[in-house]
Amino acid sequence: MVVTGRFVTFVAVGVVPVVVFGALAPSAAGPVLVAWLLLCIAVVVVDALLAPRPSTLKLSRVLPARVRLGESVTAELVVTNTGRRRLRGVLRDAWQPSAGASLSRQGIDLPGGERRMLTLRLTPLRRGERRVEFVVVRSLGPLGIAGRQARIDAPGRIRVLPPFTSRKHLPSRLARLRELDGRTAVMVRGQGTEFDSLREYVRGDDVRSIDWRATARQGSPVDAPQRLMVRTWRPERDRRVVIVVDSARTSAARVDDEPRIDTAFEASLLLAALASHAGDRVDLLVWDRRVRGRVQGAAGAELLSRMVDAMAPIEPELIEADWAGVPALVRQAASGHALVVLITSIEAPGAASGMLAMLPQLTRRHRVLVASVTDPTALRSVGDRHDLEGVYRAASAERALLDVARVSAAIRRLGADVVTGSPADLPPALADRYIALKAAGQL
Amino acid sequence: MSTEVGARRSLWTRGRFWVIAGVAVAIVVIILMLVRGIADVAGRPFAADDAGPAGSRALAQVLQGRGVDVRIVDTLAEATSAVGDGQGATLLLIDADGLLDASQLRRAGALAESTVVVAPGFEALDALATGVRSGGAPKRDSLDARCSLRPATQAGSITAGTRTLSSTDDAWTGCFPDGGNRYGVLQATDGGHTTTLIADGALLRNDTITSRGDAALALGVLGTQPRLVWYLPTLADVAVAGKPTVAELTPGWVTPVLLLAAAVFLAAAVWRGRRFGPLVVENLPVVVRAGETTEGRARLYARNSARLRAADALRIGAIGRIASQLGLPRAADVDQICLSAASVTRTAPDAIRGVLLTDEPTTDAALVALSDRLAALERAVREATSTSAPPPSRRMDP
């Protein structure tokens, strides 16, 4: 049972009879007060009893399955009054706070047997699964003084995908990828390049790519100059790229107010988009002590949608990563040679010992790239040392940078490559390194 | 087991407010009781049930022990009903605050066979004891009986106290004279009705009753009859008349309206306090700032004054940057870096060695100064190398 502001006003109006009767006969004021309060209670009880039961409402939801973080969607709630009586009142749709619902309560006025659609804008604030379990309905009586309240289960969920803000870097990287493609002969021929075609020399082509044998085969026409033929190369295709995202303890840390794991997702989405355009096959594994997410055997647009879907519900786990299991996983994903990208954090040597111990197993068969988010505040605090506190902070930051440098050196010594960058820089840096490897034919 | 602990903790979290509030209320109550107890320690004067120094429980209990039926009353009406027809009853009247008016005093004085008035004021004397006046302060510390009244002769002598009564009327028998018609006790008998006036109340008080013959006199005067009505007038005896009180001036509906206001407040509380369904639970991710370990290490350095360690960390970073500025290999040793930095910046190699290697900061100021010198050296090397580099040519071919 609920009461409204009208009830409070109604009780307050009792001052009129109390004063009037009290002025007429001083002893009457007390009994009049008691009678008024009893009347109030009676009115509340009657009004609440006359209010239609909220449980006569039938609810169904129309929800989009997914939304990208930072965008808004419309969530619809269809309310059907199965009773015969008109139901007036207020409805609360109990979305989780970080679903970012625009309205928390809405008024409803529903004649018997009719149906209404209530709409709500959702602007989620966090990645993952945002849920709603129930709806609360307050149904008011004919006087609007009191009513009934009930909770009605109406579960719903919406999946909030990673924002993929780094897709703004994609067009420029795709352009550079096309430059590598067979349309130009400028590129250096390397181990991983494949012969594409022969064509006529045009100005600007590298003279080293002239194929003299093919030129000779063209013969020499009488009335025209000798046609020079060049060989064109295209980068290798159908290589395997395995992205392993570390979702353990260290991925929960926030750098520039973004958890490391979100940066890792951004970087892996950009890399996957690029690699699938370049014709490589991309697999994604999210791992700490077990596989949290896996995308295998997808290509093209499906790859990205499956990746964001897999990433959406993954939160960092506050446990230490078990790197010993990674080589077996990679072997499952790619039996032959592959580019293995480990997106983790390079910090203290002690914390990295598990990864360092595992790396040789990977580098023996694959080309390995270790990507890590660095903290730009460390670099800033190295430069800012005007007082004693600043000096100590700079010393500590230097120590941290030294640790990173030592771990990076150890990784390089084990035959892997290191890419680091601030949260904004890491995704394009990783994409650039991929393009460089591709250009060098080292995939 | 852990869930049990969790449940217990949540119970504690939920009930914490009430537990703390209850303890606070208990403490306040105890403090109030102590304060009141200290304030009341003197006791209500002449109260038969008060064990404080000013009370008179000692006397009342002794009387009761001797078979006297002591009844304690607060108002004249109660006194009237307790005395009954007046036979075999003593009325002890102590109107220390002068609450009774003349007619009430006269009525009280006529109630019982024997009336004892202690420390009578002007009005009481006027109404009950014609011919007796206040006699002022006694000149001696103790007064001797010197009369034929039995209780007085038994007492022998009493404490003089602060007051006496004076009378020249033959109807009054004076005891414990102080000279010049001033007495400590006066008694008159009028047709089977005895009125006894005791000038000073000190001989009833718990704290002074044991001195001299005070107790004997009090017991003798009050114990003559089988029943004793102990009457201390209270505010309830004050005749209601004259100026109206605030309560009489307010209209009758004010209190009901105040009650109604309370009811409105309650209704508003119910209206606003009713929750619109249960709360929604959501697990939020932990927030771990990546810089926390760095900050923590910096504070550890600062707390332990690890100046050399901090200076070494700064030096390692600076040496690495200087080496890469100078184009030296990663494996170059520090001496080599010092020498080439000295040659680039045209400074003494010893000074640079001191900055990069040997100087030990012993004070905080020295550490800050070393840090500044390191920064200056880095800057100098950077400027020297950037100016010494050939300017980039703008054209590819001549």
Interface residues (C-beta under 8 A of the other chain):
Chain A: V2 V3 T4 G5 F7 V8 V11 A12 G14 V15 V18 V19 F21 G22 A23 A25 P26 S27 A28 A29 G30 V32 L33 W36 L37 C40 V90 R92 A94 W95 Q96 P97 S98 R105 R126 E133 F134 V136 R138 Q149 R151 A252 A253 R254 V255 P259 R260 E315 P316 L318 V373 D375 T377 A378 S381 V382 R385 D387 L388 E389 V391 Y392 R393 A394 A395 S396 A397 E398 R399 A400 L401 L402 A405
Chain B: P251 G252 W253 T255 P256 V257 L259 L260 A263 V264 A267 A268 V270 W271 R274 F276 G277 P278 V280 E282 L284 P285 V286 V287 V288 R289 A290 G291 E292 T293 T294 E295 R297 A298 R299 Y301 A302 R309 A310 A311 A313 L314 I316 G317 G320 D364 L367 V368 S371 A375
